Amino acid sequence: MNRALSQRATPYWLTGPALLVFLGLVVIPLAMTVLLSFYDWGQYKGIVPEFTLKNFHEIFTDSYFFEIFLRTFRIAVLVTLFCMLIGVPEAYILNRMSPAWRGICLLAIIGPLLVSVVARTLGWALLLGSTGLVNQGLMAAGLIRAPLEFMFTETGVVVALIHVLIPFMILAVWASLQRLDPQIENAALSLGASRITIWRRVILPQIVPGMLSGGIIVFALAASAFASPAIIGGRRLKVASTLAYDEFLNTLNWPLGAAVAVLLLSALVAITVGSNRLIERRYAQVFE
């Protein structure tokens, strides 16, 4: 009897430490942030632990916050689309390479992930500045007469985030391509299908799970990114993450910053779950 109870309790003992870490590092801080978002705040009275919807009312009624959230999700959508346009063909080419070249290319793709995001973003700041290599090269080629404005613009933030996040898209799509039998393409060719038809009717539906997982990862990381928007966008171009940072550390309005963080997290969860359900229904046979 005791032995049977011990065997039943073994999984709980094994998962207990991980569960405690998850509770301590994720659940409890998240619950405290949600609770903080309902507190009141005043410049002279500080944080007042009383229930109020003032913070959410201020966010929903002020066009300033609407513009920041709209900019955040616009940047995230653009980054996700460009990562798909670049990453899907690159993953397909990577899958068709010989093992030796594939290892070298994988090292080149994964290598930047070993470098700090801050360091990579600072590199893009040097490249995209008015005296940076990009503007100097375009002016030397005679394509432009005056430097283009990349810093403190959405374009510069999108470029930096694409470079930071595209490895996640490539690896996700490449993992889906590993399950695709190369003989299927040969069979379609022998039946008279064109390359475009094979890509559209055979390959693309099979890699939808990889595109979906990669898109979710890229979108979530782009919408919640802080380092790249803070360095490239600066104080002139705020997104939701930099707004929450300013409310916490500059104005010291912690409840409003917590409300911004809670709304950003809620929106990301809703968009992720909704898009996942829609694509799973559209490509149900692929996910079975």
Secondary structure as UniProt FT lines:
FT   HELIX           2..22
FT   HELIX           23..27
FT   HELIX           28..36
FT   TURN            37..38
FT   STRAND          40..42
FT   TURN            43..45
FT   STRAND          46..48
FT   HELIX           54..61
FT   HELIX           63..96
FT   HELIX           99..110
FT   HELIX           111..114
FT   HELIX           117..128
FT   TURN            130..131
FT   HELIX           133..140
FT   TURN            141..142
FT   TURN            151..152
FT   HELIX           154..177
FT   TURN            178..179
FT   HELIX           182..190
FT   TURN            191..192
FT   HELIX           195..198
FT   HELIX           199..203
FT   HELIX           204..206
FT   HELIX           208..223
FT   HELIX           227..228
FT   HELIX           229..233
FT   HELIX           234..236
FT   HELIX           240..249
FT   HELIX           254..282
FT   HELIX           284..287
//
